[in-house]
């Protein structure tokens, strides 16, 4: 479908989940995409690292897509760019810091020359068909977090991206309350707003508060080697840690390639101007324990990141009893076990750990309820469209907005095509949406046969059966049975013998045409072995049958 004389909104990702943000606006026959993110896989997708939104709906309409506008450089907003931007075939727009990180991704994918990446200066604007777009800086946990003011013939949208309020952000200058109020004064049809922290009754907190707390914490660890792990993308936190190192008389060490990458991009974009010269990792251990402050990746328990290798003694940086690790980051849901394993390993070494539960050494980059209420007062939209959250988050924000006097709110989810104007909001239809997974070098449907089979294999194991049959459907070879992931161990021989007997009896019981139908023969073997396995292990494993004609 082509958008008519109307303003449409449709999330293909990020509504009903946290991460994988892909948002579409439609107007006068054209589409605009805001963000192109991904999310990290969970155990539901064995062997998978990255998950993407299914873009088929907009790929089929790519001739009417005008561009992709990126709000900021977090992976859940730009991570899918190297996988889909070339096929979409439209320009990407980003502010300088975000553009540098996107360009690096395009280089790594070997498509830098094939994708049109256009840099928009901070506070800059652009026009794409019926959309007039202006970047509005807001505080977040990365440099150049931005909202978008999107003007259309049918009304103005304030698309927040990820944001918070911070009166001491350390990096960048977010829009002031007066500037946001001026946007509201000009009239806003719809506020499309981050819902992540709607259940938090307090404001998210300031990076200035984190700076003071980190200084106090590190100053209290005299004579100890200190590792601080944080999100590499949090440039303000990196600036703070450099300052804390200087204030406490410590040399700074950087451990992690993603930190090096972000520091380079930040410096090239005019940030981290006073960042000190760092001590190489291979020299850090030559300095007295109390003279170094180490910034490390791996606060989410990633097994190949610096912190995991430090904990496992497979890294140049070594920790001893009495040293300290500061977790200046929050636990992303789903990572608790991985983080706990590393913390238990560190605790076994006598390493002291400090998290945001003991000291305010981290604050969120998303708004709590007080911040949402402030934004409502400034922007004063006619319609609230919660995004960037699970259904419970978005539903709660819709209730909060209505309670604060916003006239209308709509609870939408991925694939809901919403008309915002005229006479909105209401759902027009459900469009194709879903998830894709990156499996090695292949992008495949998350709900396809391959992923379904892999889950079954992970849960129940595999039995293979190989035999030769003659034209009468009779076995003329030994029935070979092998297993993967079946915990029979010393009972394996007995199981195989019993299952082979069952197969022989089942084949002998077949009558008529079924004895000459290879599909019927294979299904008989499969069912027989599954029943045998269920008797032995209480599960029905995947059974693969290989029949050879003799």
Secondary structure, DSSP 4 states (H G I P E B T S, - for coil): ----SSEEEEEEESBSBSS--EEEEEETTEEEEE---EEE--TTSTT--EEEE--HHHHTTGGGEEEEE-----HHHHTTHHHHHHHHTS-EEE-HHHHHHHHHHHHHTT-GGGS-EEE--TT-EEEETTEEEEEEE-B-SSTT-EEEEEEETTEEEEE--S-B--S--SSS-PPPHHHHHHHHHT--SEEEEE-TTTT-SS----HHHHHHHHHHHHHTTTTS-EEEE--TT-HHHHHHHHHHHHHTT-EEEEE-HHHHHHHHHHHHTT--TTPPPPPPHHHHTTS-GGGEEEEES-TT--TTSHHHHHHTT-SSS---TT-EEEE-SPPPTT-HHHHHHHHHHHHHTT-EEE-TTTS-----SS--HHHHHHHHHHH--SEEEEESB-HHHHHHHHHHHHHTT-SEEE---TTEEEEEETT--EEEEE----EEEEETTEEEETTSHHHHHHHHHHHH-EEEEEEEE-TTS-B-S--EEEEES-TTGGGHHHHHHHHHHHHHHHHHT--GGGGG-HHHHHHHHHHHHHHHHHHHHSS--EEEEEEEE-
